[in-house]
Amino acid sequence: MVVKVKGREITVIQWRDEVHAVRNICPHQTQSFKGAHVRPSFTARPGSVGELVMEQGEPVLVCPVHTWSFNLRSGKCTVDESLRIRRYETAIEDGRLLIDVSS
């Protein structure tokens, strides 16, 4: 879902028991993440050609426009490491989601 916090559009994503918050702009071509989906990351199996292994613990946000993907924990783009998404720290207190936009 996309929310506004202090004038900033932020995409909030729940991945299993984690809540992530990122700036609602894909740095690839400045598109919104509205409608994006989250999936596990994939890596190449060592010593193989074209065989991928799903990494259950690493959530990846996939842009709905051009399908570029970003690791939700690091913010790094999986296609071009020079790109990253702006991440915000989150916490849940008394059933409320808190997003730290101070930095």
Contacts in CASP RR format, 6 or more apart in sequence:
PFRMAT RR
TARGET T0000
AUTHOR 0000-0000-0000
METHOD contacts of the structure
MODEL  1
MVVKVKGREITVIQWRDEVHAVRNICPHQTQSFKGAHVRPSFTARPGSVG
ELVMEQGEPVLVCPVHTWSFNLRSGKCTVDESLRIRRYETAIEDGRLLID
VSS
1 11 0 8 1.000
1 12 0 8 1.000
2 9 0 8 1.000
2 10 0 8 1.000
2 11 0 8 1.000
2 12 0 8 1.000
2 24 0 8 1.000
2 32 0 8 1.000
2 33 0 8 1.000
2 34 0 8 1.000
3 9 0 8 1.000
3 10 0 8 1.000
3 12 0 8 1.000
3 99 0 8 1.000
4 10 0 8 1.000
5 99 0 8 1.000
5 101 0 8 1.000
6 101 0 8 1.000
8 23 0 8 1.000
8 24 0 8 1.000
8 101 0 8 1.000
9 23 0 8 1.000
9 24 0 8 1.000
9 25 0 8 1.000
9 32 0 8 1.000
10 21 0 8 1.000
10 22 0 8 1.000
10 23 0 8 1.000
10 24 0 8 1.000
10 88 0 8 1.000
10 99 0 8 1.000
10 101 0 8 1.000
11 21 0 8 1.000
11 22 0 8 1.000
11 23 0 8 1.000
11 24 0 8 1.000
11 33 0 8 1.000
11 34 0 8 1.000
11 36 0 8 1.000
11 61 0 8 1.000
12 19 0 8 1.000
12 20 0 8 1.000
12 21 0 8 1.000
12 90 0 8 1.000
12 97 0 8 1.000
12 99 0 8 1.000
13 19 0 8 1.000
13 20 0 8 1.000
13 21 0 8 1.000
13 22 0 8 1.000
13 36 0 8 1.000
13 38 0 8 1.000
13 59 0 8 1.000
13 61 0 8 1.000
13 72 0 8 1.000
14 20 0 8 1.000
15 38 0 8 1.000
15 59 0 8 1.000
15 72 0 8 1.000
16 59 0 8 1.000
18 59 0 8 1.000
18 72 0 8 1.000
19 90 0 8 1.000
19 92 0 8 1.000
19 97 0 8 1.000
20 59 0 8 1.000
20 61 0 8 1.000
20 72 0 8 1.000
20 73 0 8 1.000
20 87 0 8 1.000
20 90 0 8 1.000
21 87 0 8 1.000
21 88 0 8 1.000
21 89 0 8 1.000
21 90 0 8 1.000
21 99 0 8 1.000
22 33 0 8 1.000
22 61 0 8 1.000
22 70 0 8 1.000
22 72 0 8 1.000
22 75 0 8 1.000
22 85 0 8 1.000
22 86 0 8 1.000
22 87 0 8 1.000
22 88 0 8 1.000
23 85 0 8 1.000
23 86 0 8 1.000
23 88 0 8 1.000
24 32 0 8 1.000
24 33 0 8 1.000
24 34 0 8 1.000
25 31 0 8 1.000
25 32 0 8 1.000
25 33 0 8 1.000
25 85 0 8 1.000
25 86 0 8 1.000
26 32 0 8 1.000
26 33 0 8 1.000
26 63 0 8 1.000
26 65 0 8 1.000
26 66 0 8 1.000
26 68 0 8 1.000
26 70 0 8 1.000
26 85 0 8 1.000
27 77 0 8 1.000
27 83 0 8 1.000
27 84 0 8 1.000
27 85 0 8 1.000
28 63 0 8 1.000
28 66 0 8 1.000
28 68 0 8 1.000
28 77 0 8 1.000
28 79 0 8 1.000
28 80 0 8 1.000
28 83 0 8 1.000
29 65 0 8 1.000
29 66 0 8 1.000
31 63 0 8 1.000
31 64 0 8 1.000
31 65 0 8 1.000
31 66 0 8 1.000
33 61 0 8 1.000
33 63 0 8 1.000
33 64 0 8 1.000
34 64 0 8 1.000
35 64 0 8 1.000
36 61 0 8 1.000
36 62 0 8 1.000
36 63 0 8 1.000
36 64 0 8 1.000
37 61 0 8 1.000
37 62 0 8 1.000
37 64 0 8 1.000
38 59 0 8 1.000
38 60 0 8 1.000
38 61 0 8 1.000
38 62 0 8 1.000
38 72 0 8 1.000
39 59 0 8 1.000
39 60 0 8 1.000
39 62 0 8 1.000
39 69 0 8 1.000
40 54 0 8 1.000
40 55 0 8 1.000
40 56 0 8 1.000
40 57 0 8 1.000
40 58 0 8 1.000
40 59 0 8 1.000
40 60 0 8 1.000
41 54 0 8 1.000
41 55 0 8 1.000
41 57 0 8 1.000
41 58 0 8 1.000
41 59 0 8 1.000
41 60 0 8 1.000
41 69 0 8 1.000
41 71 0 8 1.000
41 78 0 8 1.000
42 52 0 8 1.000
42 53 0 8 1.000
42 54 0 8 1.000
42 55 0 8 1.000
43 52 0 8 1.000
43 53 0 8 1.000
43 55 0 8 1.000
44 50 0 8 1.000
44 51 0 8 1.000
44 52 0 8 1.000
44 53 0 8 1.000
45 51 0 8 1.000
45 52 0 8 1.000
45 53 0 8 1.000
58 71 0 8 1.000
58 73 0 8 1.000
59 71 0 8 1.000
59 72 0 8 1.000
59 73 0 8 1.000
60 69 0 8 1.000
60 70 0 8 1.000
60 71 0 8 1.000
60 72 0 8 1.000
60 78 0 8 1.000
61 69 0 8 1.000
61 70 0 8 1.000
61 72 0 8 1.000
61 85 0 8 1.000
62 68 0 8 1.000
62 69 0 8 1.000
63 69 0 8 1.000
63 70 0 8 1.000
68 77 0 8 1.000
68 78 0 8 1.000
68 79 0 8 1.000
68 80 0 8 1.000
68 83 0 8 1.000
69 77 0 8 1.000
69 78 0 8 1.000
69 79 0 8 1.000
70 76 0 8 1.000
70 77 0 8 1.000
70 78 0 8 1.000
70 83 0 8 1.000
70 84 0 8 1.000
70 85 0 8 1.000
71 78 0 8 1.000
72 87 0 8 1.000
74 84 0 8 1.000
75 84 0 8 1.000
75 85 0 8 1.000
75 87 0 8 1.000
76 83 0 8 1.000
76 84 0 8 1.000
77 83 0 8 1.000
77 84 0 8 1.000
77 85 0 8 1.000
88 99 0 8 1.000
88 100 0 8 1.000
88 101 0 8 1.000
89 99 0 8 1.000
89 100 0 8 1.000
90 97 0 8 1.000
90 98 0 8 1.000
90 99 0 8 1.000
90 100 0 8 1.000
91 97 0 8 1.000
91 98 0 8 1.000
91 100 0 8 1.000
92 98 0 8 1.000
END
